[in-house]
């Protein structure tokens, strides 16, 4: 697509400053509901693994 010399492309705009609420990806893992869900899943996997190893 041809542009005139004075026209700016929308891609060439300055990057938006990061918002104050930008957090790392570990922030989501620290949420209590997610931690409870992961604990339940891990417990079920652990119980099934122990059951497979030691069939009592």
N, C-alpha and C positions, 0 to 999 in steps of 0.2 A: 504494500500500500504506500503510495507516494504522499509525502507531506511537504508543505511549504516550509522554508527555513525558519520562520518565526513560530511555527506551530509545535507545541510540545506533545510528545507521545504520553498516553496515560501510564505507561510502564516507567517512564523516566522521572516520575514524581518522587519527592523525598519520602523516605520510609517513615511510617507512623511511629511516634515514640511509644515505648512499651507502657502499657497501662500499669497502674499501681497494684492491681490485683493479679499480675502475672506471677505464677508460682511454679515451682519445679514439679516434675512428674511424681516425685515421692510424696507430695502433699496429698494426692488422692489415695495413696496406700495407707496414710495415717488416719483416715476417717474411721470412726468406730463401727458403723454398719458393715463396711467392707471388711474390716478386720474380723468381725464376728462371723461373717459369711466364710471367709477363708479359713478360720479356725474350725468351723463345722465341717467343711470339705476335707481339710487335712485330717481331722479326727476320723471321719468315715473311711478315708483311704488307709489310715494307720490301722484301724480296727480290722478292715478286710485283709490287709497284708499280714497281720498277726494271726488272723483266723486261717489264712492259707498256709502259713508256716507251721502253726501248732494246732492241728485239728483235734480239739478235745471234746 
